[in-house]
């Protein structure tokens, strides 16, 4: 009778068999890269961070520092800068054209910001549903944002024409004599505000749509069960739920309003009678028109402080409403 000797299997062999072999266990899918060490990952991370930081340093920090230095000099591009200390800032206090431009800019801001918020919010409420037609309108309303400012200004120059413009033609249907718009100092700023709201509300509309989709549907169902109507739902659910979104949009609109330049430059050239002269347009005239780069730099930093003050005021007002 033949005796079968038991095969002795070592623990290493069992481990290899269960894992498919040592070579199989270490084998990676074809095309995959070997695992990098933590040091290599850290090096790549710093590399990706360094590139945008270098661009930010080159195109933001260095120009800002140079502008700070130039604001204390008399620099006419041609020739060397001459140090004048705080003379440029003293000159701003006695510059009547600057205060006129600041007044015009504040008027523009007071008109533009509330109207921009209302138009963007109203459009977002109308388009806060899912359908192909709604998606089409979202695209159409966003087109002015990506259109060039020159093309937009050309369209509005035709719309606001006092003789053949569409606005005055429509007003004439109701027996109303339309104003001269861009040629009337009382209406020129209003025309610029209308163009600005039309050309930029698409972005704010999308931000509001994102905020609306973040409000839980259960809240609307609960107030509907309690008998609330559409206005009450808007007042007690929608608007409080969009408070942070409204703060973001209003802050962006304030900053953009104080930096308005293209519309006044393309439509009115600051006229008639300096009625649409804005602070940025005045800075442009001083720097590139009069070659007073030192004075223009000082005006720029004063504008920065004004924007900061208005942004802080907006933050305080919004915080009180939220509380």
Secondary structure, 3 states (H helix, E strand, C coil): CCCCCCCCCCHHHHHHHHCCCHHHHCCCCCCCCCCCCHHHHHHHHHHHHHHHHHHHHHHHHHHHHHHHHHCCEECCCCCCCEECCCHHHHHHHCCHHHHHHHHHHHHHHHHHHHHHHHHHHHHHHHCCCCCHHHHHHHHHHHHHHHCCHHHHHHHHHHHCCCCCCHHHHHHHHCCCCCCCHHHCCCCHHHHHHHHHHHHHHHHHHHHHHHHHHCCCHHHHHHHHHCCCCHHHHHHHHHHHHCHHHHHHHHHHHHHHHHCCCHHHHHHCCCCCCCCCCCHHHHHHHHHHHCCCHHHHHHHHHHHHHHHHHHHHHHHHHHHHHHC
